[in-house]
Amino acid sequence: MQNLLRLLLKYNFQITFIILEVIALSMVLRVNPLPNSRSFQLMEGFHAAVYGTLNRLGSYAGMRGENQRLVLENARLKYRLAQFEEPSGAAVMPVMGIDSLDYDLIPARVINHSVNKAFNYLTLDRGYSHGVKADMAVIGPDGIAGVVRNVSARYCTVISVLNPEFRASVKLLRSDFFGSLQWNGGSYMKARLVEIPSHAPVAPGDTVVTSGFSAIFPEGEMVGTVETIDLTPSGSFYDIRLAMSQDMKKLRYVYIVRNFHQQEVRNLEALTDE
């Protein structure tokens, strides 16, 4: 306390001068509108600069996530191009109507979706003007996402994997035993694998992929991993709980699978069933 008093006594003239300057400046700004306006403009400019900097920082942080998604997309497309290599080693770009290709991918953006309803759907920004048709498979960067239901010129709706109406033929990668993927509600990261016979070798952690036994999903698309294994009441089949590989809450960009031979396969199967 004594040191503070000595400091105030030592610099009392300087402190008094600063206080009087502040009072005089405030009086000038109140009385004279021009300096007041200029000071207001300076403050507004300062605030704008601060908010602009914060906004740029926020945009930069958002761009990091966007870049990660683009990296995933590029990796996916490079993988597909590698699958379409000719014997000569020259990569063939997927082009609609090339008979030598089984399918190609249509990139799309998710513009609406749900994960917490009893029947979940997605809406994508691609429609029949982009080559989309009903019953095309939809896959995300990390796994399957659904099947196209309805299509307009520029948009389409998709039955999500988180929908009791969704079914997909999938298999255990290690043993090739196949069954059916279902979702009966509950966690958006869990699903069921049914119709796997009880003599099939299966263990927690096993990888599950699409079987290719349909004209919708190509073989080998990631589905998830085995979490728990139970027997059905009859004891003939397993009731397997899966941890889904694709986090549907993070889904922003997807690929619509265009199978060039889908209709041909379906027409032939329809004739066989008659």
Secondary structure, DSSP 8 states (H G I E B T S, - for coil): -HHHHHHHHHTHHHHHHHHHHHHHHHHHHHH-HHHHHHHHHHHHHHHHHHHHHHHHHHHHHHHHHHHHHHHHHHHHHHHHHHHTB-TTS-B----TT-TT-SEEEEEEEEEEE-SSSSS-EEEES--GGGT--TT-EEE-SSSEEEEEEEE-SS-EEEEESSSTT--EEEEETTT--EEEEE--SS-TTEEEEEEEETTS---TT-EEEE---SSSS-TT-EEEEEEEEEE-TTSSEEEEEEEESS-GGG--EEEEEEETTHHHHHHHHHHHH-
